[in-house]
Amino acid sequence: MTTDVSDSTAPRRVEMLKINQYFSASKSKCADFSRRGMEGKAKVLCLHGFTQNGETFRAKTGSIRKKLKSKIEFVFVDAPHSAAGFFDEHDRGSLGTGDGNDDAGPRAWWLMGENDEEDGGEAGTKDDTVTEALTKVKLGETSKSAVADTDGPMSSSVDTNDAPEQKTETKKVRPAQSTSMTGWSATETVIRDACTHHGPFTGVIGFSQGASTAALALATMPELKTVKWMVLFSGFEPRDEKARAWLRKRDDDTSSEQNQSAINTPAIRNVRSLHVHGTLDAMVTKEQTIALMNAFRETPELFEHDGGHGIPSSKPFRERMKQFVLEVGEG
């Protein structure tokens, strides 16, 4: 069937074709890039945990998204760095990732400099340190479509049974333990790309390394100035000194080297935050979560649950999160 160009509906078809072409040509590889934002829904950026990806995070957050799907469009993004090799193969099932062609595999928002010597530079992009990120932004690998929840297990140390000629494999440093972040500029690129093609965002949800990444991005990236609220699961303040300073300074204080009191000033302002921590969390301590809370000027809220390092699905939490998101969004 041919289309009559004189048909009054033709302009609308052309307009929709252009919209579809726009999404097809988007360089940002987000899992949830539907046009639901056109229906008046608020857009929320979702950042997965270490060794996870956007697709698995989407699957793990199903219970909390169900309560909000009529109001919110969730956009899941893959981190730029590969985290392959940070866990044993037999633990792959716990990551929730598969072997399909569209699977992004385990990803990381930043890499740990302490592991560079052991890994020999195999995983991810390690050409820039976090201390360079504010002055030089390099193009990083843009992630594939995504979605995810809990951090996967790391490789364990190997017992050599007193064999003096064999090397003992050093246990790898996790993000919450690292004092040397690398690869941050690639993360900035991915988040900036998501904001350009899928924003503006009203809220941000992050888990573990993704929660800390969300806080760092909000403190340093003007593209996220539209964000009103954040829900951060198992978040922690990075131990890298430069990254920690980003969370302790306001933008207008960064040039004042003599103003030492500015170092302890929360960097994130005009943003409400809900911080979620499990009492059985063996990866991130409550003290680390509270340290991250101190980066927020507006009074942050702590919600504790009796689970471990993951996304709680209890009715009390689902109801509190829904209440928090809706009251902040309408405020």
N, C-alpha and C positions, 0 to 999 in steps of 0.2 A: 504494500500500500504506500502510495506517495503522499507527501504532505503538501497541502496547498499553502504557499507562503502568504497568501492573502487572508488565511484563516485568522480570526481575531485571537485565537488561543496560541498562535505561533510565538509571539513575543514571550509568553510565559514559559513555553517549552525551551526557548533559547536561553532564558534566564536560568532555568533549572539545570540545563546542560552545562552552563558556565559554572554553576555552583558545584556540580558533580566533578567537573574537570579540576576545579580548585582543590577539592579534597583528594582527588587522585594524584595530583601533582605535589601535594604537601610533602616536604622533606622530613617533617617530624613524624616518626613512626609510632603513633599512639594507638592503643587497642580500641579505645572508645571515641572515635571521631565522628559520631553521628551528628545530625543536625538538631539534636534535642535542645541545644542552646537557643535555637530559634523559637522554641515553644515557651520561652520565659523561665526556664530553669536556671538556677545558679550553677556555675561551673566550679568543680573542685578538682585540684591537682592531687594525684595519689602517687606517693613515692615508696617503693617496696624496700624490703630489708636486704642485708648483705647475703649474697649467693642466691637471691631470689630474682624474679623478674616481674614485669607488670601483669602478665597473665596469671601467675600463681597468686599474686596479691589480690587480684580481682576475685579469684575463686575463694580465697580465705576470708574476704570481707563481705561475703554474700549476706550473712545474717544482719549485719548492721546497715548495709545498703538498702535492704528490703524496706526498712522503716522510712527511708528518705527518698526512694526512687521517684516519687511523684513530684518532688521539689528540686532535686539535684541531679545534675549530669556529672558523673564521675569519669575523669580522664586519667588513665593509667599509662605510665611512661616507663620504658626500660632505661636503666642506668647505662652509661657509655662504656664501662670497662668489663671485660670478661673476668669472672671469678673462678673459672675452671681450675681444678686442681687443689682447691682449698678444702675439699672434703673427700672422704673415701668413697669409692664407687658403690660399695654396698649400702651407703647412706643416701644414695640418690633418690630413693623413693620418698624419703622424708621431706625433700625439697618441693615435691609436687610438680616437677618438670618432667617432660617426656623427651623422646628422641625424634619427634616429627620435624619436618623441614621448616615449619614455621616457629619452632620453639627457639626462644632467644637464649635458653640455657641460663646458668647462674651468672648474675651480674653484680657489679659493685659501683657505688657512687664515687668512692675514692679508694685508693690502694694504700697499703701500709709500707712505708719506706723500710721498716725493719725486715720485711720479707724479701726485699729486692736481692740481697746477696744470696739468699737461699734459692730463690726462683730463677735467678739469672736473667731477669727481665722478660720472662715468658708471658705472663698474664697481663692483659690490659695495656694501658698507655701510661708510661712512667716518665715522660719526658719533661714534666713540669712539676714543681712542688707547690704546695698550697700558698707559700709565701710569695710566689710570683703571680698569683692569679689576678690580683687587683690591678696589676700594671701591664700584663701581657696575656691576652686571651688567644689560645690556639684552637684551631678547629679539631674537635674530637670526633670519634665515631658516633654517628647518630644511631640510636637504638632501633631495634625492630619492634613490631607491635607486641603488646605486652599483657601481664596481670598478677598478687602474692603476699606472703604473710610472715612466716617465721624464718629466722636465719638457719641455714643448714649447718650441720656439724663440721668442724674443722678436722684436718688430718691429725691423728694422734702421733705422739713421739714413738719411735721404734726402739725396742730393747734389743741390743746387739749381743746380749749374753756374754759380756766381757771379751768380745773379739777385738783386740787392740788395733788391728789393721783396718777395721771397718768404721765408716763414719756413722755417727748417730744422727738421725734425722731430727732437726730442731722443730719443735712444735710452732706452728705459724701464729703470728700475732693477729688477733682479731681487731676490728675497727675500734671498739671501746677501750682497747688496751694501748693502741698505737700513739706514739708521740711524734710521728712523722707522716703526715698526709701527703700523698702524691696524686696527680691527675685531676686536680680540682677544676682547671679551666675547661676540660672536656665536659664536666658536669654542668658548668655554667652555660655552655653552648646548648646542651640538651634542654635545659630548663628554659632558656631564652627562646629556643625554637618552639617549645610547647606553648609558651605564652603568646608568641607571634601568631601561630596557626590555630590554636585551640582556646586561647584566653579571650577576655580577661577572666581571672579566677577570683572567686569570692572567698574560698577556703582552701586549706591544704590538709591532707591526711598523710601521715608518714609512720613507718614502722622501723624501729631500731636504727640502723645506719640511715635509713630514709627519713626518720624523724629528725635526726641531727642535721642531715643535709637540708631539710626543709627550713630549720631554724637559721642555718648559715646563709642559705639563699635569701631568706626574708631580710636578714640583717645587712646584706650587701648588694642585692639586685633590685634596682628601681622597677623592673618589669613586674614585680610582685606587689607593688604599692596598692593595688586594689584589694588585697587580701584582708578580710575582717576577722577571720578566726582560723584556728589550727587545732587539730586533734592528733596528738603525738603518742604513739604506743612504744613503750620501752625505749624512750629516747634518752640520750646521754650527752653530756658536754664533752666535746673532743678534748683529748689531752695534748694535741698539737698546740703549742703556745700561740702561734699566729692566729689560728682558727679560734682559739679561746678568746683572744683579744677582740676579734670581730664581734663576738657576742657580748662584750663588756664595754664597747664604745659606741657612742652615737656618731652618725656621719659628720656632724658639725664639730665633733671633738677630735677627729682623727688627725688633724693637722697641728694640734696643740700638744707638743711633746712635753711641755712643762706642767700641763694639767694632769697630774697623776691620779686625781680623784675621778677623772673621766673613765679610767680603766674599769672601775667597778660600777659604772652606769649601765643599766640594761640597754642593749642596742635595739631591741624590737619594741616599737611603740604603736599604740592605737590598734592593737591586735589582741583579741581574747584567745586564751589557750586552755585546752583541757589535756592534761598529761595523765596517761594511763600506765600503771605499773602493777605487775603481779608479785605477790609476796613470795612466790616460789621461783621467781626469775633467777636463773643461775648465770645468765650472761650479763645482765645490767643490774646494778644495785640501786636501791632506792635513793641513796646519796647521789649517785650519778644522774638520776632523773631530776632530783631537786636542784642540782647544779645547773641543769639545762633550763629549768623553770626560772632561775634567776636572770636569764637573758631577756625576760619579758617584763616590760614596765607595768602594764596593766596586770592586776592581781591574777596570777595563773591559778588554775584549779587542779588538784590532784585527786584522781580516782584510783583507788586500790582494789584489786580483786584477788581471789585466792588461787589463781592459776600461775602459770610459768611465763616463759618468753613467747608470747603469742598474742593473738587478738581475742579478747573475751567475747563470748556470745550469750552471756547470761541475760535474763530479762531485765534485771536492774540496770545493767550497763547499757543495754540497747535503749531503754527508756530515757536514761540520763543523757546519752549522746544525742538522741533525737531532740530532747528538750533544749540542750545546749545549742545545737546547730540552728534550730528554728528561732530561738529567742535572740541569738546574736545576729542572725540573718535579717530579722525583722526590726532590729534595734537601730 
